[in-house]
């Protein structure tokens, strides 16, 4: 249960104060991250339903929902997406790319990544809301967190000077991430019509996220918290878009 509490403390604004967090706590927490994603997904789906029932337009409801998700996660994943995009967009060796990611500024690549991710997620949520597929919104948000657990599987390494990455890289058994991926795919299959399309969307999004993480690993010399945030936001976006193609 400490791992679950650490996961919520790390990845949400839940008022849980964890005084000291060791590597074994990080390992346990990353195993629970998809559960955190399921909770955030349920929040997003419920909010979209409430806004839709209140008569708010789909696009505005989608933007507000993405905004609430950002606040609920302290904007960490969006920040990681922006930093990773800037790092991937710069020239030079891995040391130069990591230095760009640590500046704290948002460059053109990071700004573009944020605009596209927020906009696409909002419009995808709006489309799913119009189709009455509220639960698929929750699945998309949860699947993004499955990608983070998979990225920390055994064999992965942390980038030099990566504080969060050093706590979680290489800590997750391959079977655990695989189990979460299967669960996400099965739930999508139950909710989507046709069922196989929901499964394909989840699997394809997780495979694409894996390719992104591998590229980041080569480019930066390992994974970091920014890379995990980018993997989460990329997967949420890809899954949500995929669900709009006739899955409702």
C-alpha positions in Angstrom: 0.0 0.0 0.0 2.9 2.4 0.5 3.7 2.0 -3.2 0.2 3.1 -4.1 0.4 6.1 -1.7 3.7 7.1 -3.1 2.3 6.8 -6.7 -0.6 9.1 -5.8 1.7 11.5 -3.9 4.1 11.7 -6.9 1.7 11.9 -9.8 -1.3 13.8 -8.4 -2.1 16.8 -6.2 -3.6 14.5 -3.6 -2.6 15.7 -0.1 -0.4 12.8 0.8 2.9 13.8 2.4 5.7 11.2 1.9 8.7 12.3 3.9 11.3 10.0 2.5 11.2 8.0 -0.7 13.8 5.4 -1.4 14.4 3.5 -4.6 12.3 0.5 -3.5 9.4 3.0 -2.9 9.9 4.2 -6.4 9.8 0.7 -7.8 6.6 -0.1 -6.0 5.0 3.2 -7.0 5.7 2.7 -10.7 3.9 -0.6 -10.5 0.8 1.2 -9.3 0.9 4.1 -11.8 -1.8 2.6 -14.1 -4.1 2.6 -11.1 -3.5 6.3 -10.6 -4.2 6.7 -14.3 -7.5 4.9 -13.9 -8.5 7.3 -11.2 -7.5 10.3 -13.3 -9.3 8.8 -16.2 -12.5 8.3 -14.2 -12.2 12.0 -13.1 -11.8 13.1 -16.8 -14.8 11.0 -18.0 -17.0 12.2 -15.2 -16.1 15.8 -15.8 -16.8 15.5 -19.6 -20.1 13.9 -18.8 -21.1 16.7 -16.4 -20.0 19.5 -18.7 -21.8 17.9 -21.6 -25.0 17.4 -19.5 -24.7 21.1 -18.5 -24.9 22.1 -22.2 -21.2 23.1 -22.7 -19.9 22.7 -26.2 -17.7 19.7 -26.9 -14.5 21.5 -27.7 -14.7 23.8 -24.7 -15.6 20.8 -22.4 -12.6 19.0 -23.8 -10.2 21.9 -23.1 -11.5 22.3 -19.6 -11.1 18.5 -19.0 -7.5 18.5 -20.2 -6.9 21.6 -18.1 -8.3 19.8 -15.0 -6.0 16.8 -15.7 -3.0 19.1 -16.0 -3.8 20.7 -12.6 -4.5 17.4 -11.0 -1.0 16.2 -12.1 0.7 19.5 -11.3 1.4 19.8 -15.1 4.4 17.5 -14.7 3.6 15.3 -17.7 3.1 18.3 -20.0 6.3 19.8 -18.7 8.1 16.6 -19.5 6.6 16.5 -23.0 7.8 20.1 -23.7 11.3 19.4 -22.3 11.6 16.1 -24.2 10.5 17.8 -27.5 13.1 20.5 -27.0 15.8 18.0 -26.3 14.9 15.9 -29.3 14.8 19.0 -31.5 18.3 20.3 -30.6 21.6 19.5 -32.3 24.6 18.1 -30.5 25.6 15.2 -28.3 23.4 13.7 -25.6 25.0 16.1 -23.0 23.8 19.1 -25.0 20.3 17.6 -25.4 20.1 17.0 -21.6 21.3 20.5 -20.9 18.5 21.9 -23.1 16.0 19.9 -21.2 17.2 21.2 -17.8 17.1 24.9 -18.7 13.5 25.3 -17.5 12.6 27.3 -20.6 10.2 26.2 -23.3 11.6 26.3 -26.8 9.7 26.2 -30.2 9.6 22.4 -30.3 8.3 22.2 -26.8 5.7 24.9 -27.4 4.5 23.1 -30.6 4.3 19.8 -28.7 2.2 21.3 -26.0 -0.2 23.0 -28.5 -0.7 19.8 -30.5 -1.0 17.5 -27.4 -3.5 19.7 -25.6 -5.5 20.5 -28.7 -5.7 17.0 -30.0 -6.6 15.6 -26.6 -9.3 18.2 -26.1 -10.9 17.6 -29.5 -10.7 13.8 -29.2 -12.4 13.9 -25.8 -15.0 16.1 -27.3 -15.7 13.6 -30.1 -15.8 10.7 -27.7 -18.2 12.7 -25.5 -20.5 13.5 -28.4 -20.6 9.7 -29.1 -21.4 9.0 -25.5 -18.1 7.0 -25.1 -17.2 8.5 -21.7 -15.5 5.3 -20.5 -13.1 5.3 -23.5 -11.8 8.7 -22.2 -10.9 7.0 -19.0 -9.2 4.2 -20.8 -7.1 6.6 -22.9 -5.9 8.4 -19.7 -5.1 5.1 -18.0 -3.3 3.7 -21.0 -0.9 6.7 -20.9 0.2 5.6 -17.4 0.7 2.0 -18.6 3.3 3.3 -21.0 5.2 4.8 -18.1 5.3 1.5 -16.3 6.5 -0.3 -19.5 9.2 2.3 -20.0 10.7 1.4 -16.5 10.9 -2.3 -17.2 14.0 -4.3 -16.2 16.9 -3.4 -18.5 16.1 0.3 -18.9 18.6 2.7 -17.5 18.4 6.3 -16.2 20.0 9.2 -18.0 23.0 10.8 -16.3 21.9 13.2 -13.6 18.3 12.1 -13.9 16.9 12.2 -10.4 13.5 10.7 -10.9 14.8 8.4 -13.6 17.4 7.0 -11.2 14.6 6.0 -8.8 12.4 4.2 -11.3 14.5 3.1 -14.3 14.9 -0.7 -14.6 12.6 -1.4 -11.6 9.6 -3.0 -13.2 9.3 -6.7 -14.1 8.4 -7.1 -17.8 5.4 -9.3 -16.8 3.9 -6.5 -14.7 3.9 -4.0 -17.5 2.6 -6.6 -19.8 -0.3 -7.4 -17.5 -1.3 -3.8 -17.3 -1.1 -3.6 -21.1 -3.4 -6.6 -21.5 -5.9 -5.3 -19.0 -6.0 -1.9 -20.8 -6.5 -3.7 -24.1 -9.2 -6.0 -22.8 -11.1 -3.1 -21.2 -10.9 -1.2 -24.4 -12.2 -4.3 -26.3 -15.2 -4.5 -23.9 -16.1 -0.9 -24.4 -15.3 -0.3 -28.1 -17.4 -1.3 -31.1 -16.1 -3.2 -32.8 -14.2 -4.8 -30.0 -11.1 -5.6 -31.9 -10.6 -2.0 -32.9 -10.3 -1.0 -29.3 -7.7 -3.6 -28.7 -5.7 -2.6 -31.7 -5.8 1.1 -30.7 -4.4 0.4 -27.2 -1.7 -2.0 -28.5 -0.7 0.4 -31.3 -0.4 3.4 -29.0 1.7 1.4 -26.5 4.0 0.2 -29.3 4.4 3.7 -30.6 5.2 4.9 -27.1 7.8 2.2 -26.8 9.5 3.4 -30.0 9.5 6.9 -28.6 11.0 5.9 -25.3 13.7 3.9 -27.1 14.6 6.8 -29.3 14.8 9.0 -26.2 17.0 6.5 -24.5 19.5 6.6 -27.4 19.3 10.4 -27.8 19.7 11.2 -24.1 21.7 8.2 -22.8 18.8 6.9 -20.7 15.3 7.8 -19.5 14.3 10.5 -17.1 11.2 11.9 -15.5 10.7 14.2 -18.6 10.8 11.2 -20.9 8.2 9.4 -18.8 6.0 12.4 -18.9 6.4 12.6 -22.7 5.5 9.0 -23.0 2.4 9.5 -20.9 1.1 12.5 -22.9 1.9 10.9 -26.2 0.1 7.7 -25.4 -3.0 9.5 -24.0 -3.1 11.5 -27.2 -2.6 8.6 -29.6 -5.1 6.4 -27.8 -7.8 9.1 -27.6 -7.4 9.8 -31.4 -7.5 6.1 -32.2 -10.7 5.7 -30.3 -12.4 8.4 -32.3 -12.1 6.3 -35.5 -15.3 4.3 -35.2 -14.7 2.8 -31.8 -17.7 4.4 -30.2 
